[in-house]
Amino acid sequence: MNKSDFLEKAVKLADTIIRENQPIICEKWQYDRGVCLMGIAAVYENTGDEKYFEYIKRSMDYFINEDGSINKYDRSLYNLDHTNNGKNCLWLYNKTGDTKYINAAEILIEQLNNQPKTKSGTYFHKLIYPNQVWLDGVYMAEPFSAQYAKECGHPERFDNIITQFVNAERLTYEPRCGLNVHACDESRTVFWADKNTGRSLNVWGRALAWFTMAIVDTLDFIPRSHQGRKTLIDMLNKIMSNVVKYQDGSGAWYQVLDNRREDNYRESTCTIMFAYTLIKAMRLCYLDDKLYRRHFEMAIRGIFKNFIEENEKSLRITNCCAVSGLGPEGNLRRDGTLDYYFSEPIVTNDSKAVGPFLKIVNEL
């Protein structure tokens, strides 16, 4: 599919989201809505249509006060998910020059500066998840932290950013399949963790897809002179060389990547995220085009074959896993088993599918 054809679909999807979520995308400070807004920003960049910019600005201005303070945000939770929307703040600052957006971004950076860490120096995913490293959290924090470091003159942040990636990859690596599981508890005490390794039991597709997107998006801001740049590129090649082994014949990936139990299913958010990772990494020469181009093309065909429903007015992405997590202690159902991952609701036009789908248009 060429860029103009994909952009046509992206416009229809963005218009569907805006029409069905008025006047703003959400009244909660949620990471996934921020992901969706950055996808709409990609449509804006490629069309110049001001309605997209105004929707993004209106949605963020609901939270951000004139002094940069953020409504409905509580730093004391130390929730990495809550830092993701710093990307939206920096985007709006770069577009408008309004200092309230950079002030808001710095509030989120201050959270990262004080985020509790495990013994290895890796961020707790949330304060309520002590000693737990989740792949999701790397995406929420590190591309934002790296952009802030580059654009706001804080190169001292880069070493810690690379440390977060290296530790998360090491702690979650599962030798049986060459992939990375959802999370690791360094204390090896939480109920869902393997008592010997601390790892969770299974390779949840979206968790690993968040991580691969985190790598390619963070690399936008790591200086070529920084040794960590090669570390991230090598890491991406290692991971994606194994990820593509689990792509199915239709071009899709499954809710749990390395399992084919009959109640497993082709899942759209991870498929779209892996497609985004592939095309961006090839465009920027992190991955070999000759090795990975066919996997991207298969993924695009798989997305449209398996997940896209379209009529004259609307475009929808189906088969989105709504959410998957681990614990906390009071929620024993979220235990990381196959039964758990296959039991979570499946929804349509989830922001975690929409945002990465829209962002693909920037890479074509």
N, C-alpha and C positions, 0 to 999 in steps of 0.2 A: 504494500500500500504506500503510495507516495504521500508527501507532506500535505499537499492541498486536500487530498481525499481524507486524510486523518484529521486535519484541522476542521473540515466540515463536520465530522462526527463529534469532535471535541466541542465545537461551538454548540451543537445541539444538546450535548450532555450538560455543559455549563448553563445553558439557558433553562434546561429542565430543573437543575438544582436551584437556580435563583428564583424561578417561578414558584417552586414548591416550598421555598424556605424564605419567607418574607416577614418583616422587613430586613431581618438580618439572619445569618446562617444558624446562630444558636445563642441562647442566653446563658450558657455555661462556658467557663474558661476551659475548653477541651482541646486536647492536642489534635484529635482527628479532624476537627473543624478547621484548625489551622492548616493541616495538610491539604484539605480541600481548597481553602482560600489560596494557597500557593499554586495549586493547579489552575484555579481561575485566573491567577496572575499570569500564568503562561499563556492562557488564551488572550488575555489583554495585550501581552507583549507581541503576540502574533497577529492581532487584528486592529489594535489601536482603538477599539470601541470603549468609550469612556464609561459605559454602563457597568463594565466589569470592574474598573477601578473604583467607581463609586460604591459598588456593593462591598468590595473588600474593605474600603475605608469606613463605611458605615458599620460594618460588622465588627471591626476592631475598635472603633471609637465608642461603641457601647461600653467597652471595658476600660479604655484608657482615658484618664482625666487629663486636664490641661497641664498639671505638674508631672505627669508620667506615672502616677500611681495607678494601680490596676484593680478595678472592681472585681470581686468574686475570686480573687487569688489569695491564697494563704501560704506564705513562704514557710511557716512553721511545720507544714506537712512534709517538707523536703521530698516532694514527688517529682521525679525527673520528667514525667509526662507534662507537667505544667511549664517546663522551660521551652518546649517545642515552639510555642507561638512567638518566641523571640525572633524567629526568622521573619514572621510577618511584620513585626515591629521594625526590623532593620530594612525590610523592603519598602515600607511606607516612609521611613526616614530618608532613604535614598531618593524616593520619588518626590517628596514634599519639602524636605529640609526642616520639618517641624520638630523641634527638640523634645516634644513630649514623647515621641516614639523612641528616641535614643535613651531617654530617661527611663522609659518602661523596660527597654532591653537591659539596661544596667541593673535594674531591680532583679531581673531573672539571672543575670550574671552573678550578682551577689549571692543568690541561692546556691549556684554551683560552687562559688568560692567557699561556702560553708557546708556543702553537702556531706553528710556522714560517709565515711569510707570503711571498707573492709580492711583486714590486716594486709592484704596485697596492695592497698591503695586504690581500690576500685569503688566507684560510687555505689551506695545502697540504692536499689531501684526506688524505694520509698522508705520513709521512716518506719512505717508499719511492717516493712519487710527487711528487718535487720540482717546484715551480712549477705544479702541476696543480690546477685548480679544477673540482670535480665538483658537479653539482646535488644529488646525493644528500647530500653533506656538509652542505649548508645546512640540510636537515631534521634531520640528526643533532645539530647544534650549536645552532642559533639559537632554536628555541622553548624549549629548556631554558635557554639563557643568558638569554633575556628573562624567563622565569618566575622564575629566580633573582634577576635584577636587580630585579624588582618586589617579590617577596615577602621578599627579604632585604635590601632597602634599598641597592641599588647602581645608582642611575640613571645613573651614568657609563658603564655598559655599553651603553646604548641607541644611542649614535652609531655605535659599531663594529658593532653588530648590523645597523643599516640599511646601513652600508657593505658588509657581506658580501653582502647581497641585491643591492644596486645593481651591484656589481662582477660577481657571478656572472651576473646577467641580461644585462649588457652583453657580457661576454666570450663567452657561449654563444649569443647571438642569431643566428639564421640567416635572412638576408633572403629567401632563395628561397621560404620557406614561412611566415614570420612566427612560427616556433616557436623553441624553444631546444634545441640539441644536448646530448648527454650531458655533455660536459666541454670544457675548454680548457687547453692548455699555454701559459702565458704566455711561456715561453722558445722556443716553436715548434721544439723539437728532438726531441721524442719521436716514435717511429716512426708512431704513429697520427694525429698532428696534421697539419692542413693547414699547409704551410710559410709561407703568407702570413698566415693568421688565427690559427693555433694551435688552431682548433676541431676537434673530432672530426667524423666524416663524417656521422652520422645522428642523427635525433631518436628516441631510445629512449623509449618511452612512460612507463615507470616513473620514469625520471630526472626528466622534466618533472612528473610527478604528485607525486613527492616534493617538488619545489620549490613547487608550488601548495599542497600541504598545509602546507608550512613557513610560507608567507605567512599563511594563515588561522589557524594555531595560534599564531604569533608575535604576531599582532595582538591576541590575548587579553590581552597584557601591556604593549603599547606605550601610554604615556599619551596621552590625547586632546590634550594640549598639545604633544606632540612632533611636530615637522614631518615626521619620518620616517613617521608614521602615514599621512598622505596619500600619501606616496611609495609605500608598500606597497599601498595600496588601488588606486591608479592602475596600478601594475604588475600586480596581479591582474586588473584589468579588461582590460588590454592582452593578457595571456596567454590568458585564458579566452575572449576574443572570437575568438581564432584556434583554440584547442583544439577548440571546439565545431564548427568547420568540418570537422573530421576524424572526427567521430563517425559511425559507419556506420549504415545503416538499421535494424539490430537493436538499436541503442542502445549498442553496445560501441565501444571503441577498440582499435587494433592494436598489436602488439609494437613495430613502427616506425610512428609515427603517419602519416607522409605518404607511405607506400609501399603499393602493392597487388600486389606480386609474389605469385605464386600460393603460395609457401611462407611468406609472412607469415600471421599468424593473429590472431584476436581474443584479446586477452590480459586475464586477469581482474584482476591486481593494479592495473594502471594504470586500468582501467575503474572499479574500486571506489574508488580514490583520487580520481579526478576526480569521482565521484558525491559522495563525502564533502566535497570542496572546494566543490562547487556548493551543496549543501544548507546547509552551515555559512555560506558567504558570503552566501546569500540570507537566512538567518535573522537574520544580523547586519547586513544591509543594505549589504554591501560590493558585491554584485552585484544588478542589477535583476531582481526576481522575474519581471516580465512577459517579460523577454528570455530568462531561463535556466531557468524552471520546467519547460518542456517537455523540455529537455535532461536535466534530472535525472530526470524521470519516465521518459523513454526509457532512461536508464542503468539505473534500477532494473529495468525490464522486461527489459532486455538481460542484466543480471546473472543474473536467475532463469531466463531462457530459455537462455542460452549456457553458464552456469558452475555452476549449483547441481544437485547430485545428493543426493537425500534418501531415506532409508528410515525405518522406524519408530523406530530408535534414533539414527541419525546424520545429520549434514548435512555435506556436503563441497563445497568450492569447487575446480573444475577449471581447467585451462589457465593455471596460474601459471608464469610464467618463473621458474626457480629462482634464477638469478643472471646478471648481465651486468656486465662490467667492461672496463677498458682497460689492457693491459699487466699487470705491469711489463715492463721491457725483456727479461726472460728468458721472457716468455710472448707470443710473436709471434702466436699464434692469436687473442688478444683485441685485434683491430685496428680494431674499430669499423665494419667493413663489414657489409653486409646478410647476407652468408653467415655471418658470425660471430653476429649477433644471432638469426638463425633456427636456429642450431645448438645453442644452449644447452638443457639439459634442461627439460622441461615437467612440472610436478609438481602434486600435489593438496594442498589445505589448507596451503599455505605461509603462514607467519606474516605475510608482507607483504601477503597478501590478507585473512587472518582479522582482524588488528587493525583496519584501517580499516573493514571490514565491520561489526564490532561497534561501533565508535565512531559509526557513522551513527545508532544508536539515540538518542544524546544530542542529535541535531540535529532530530529529527522532532517 
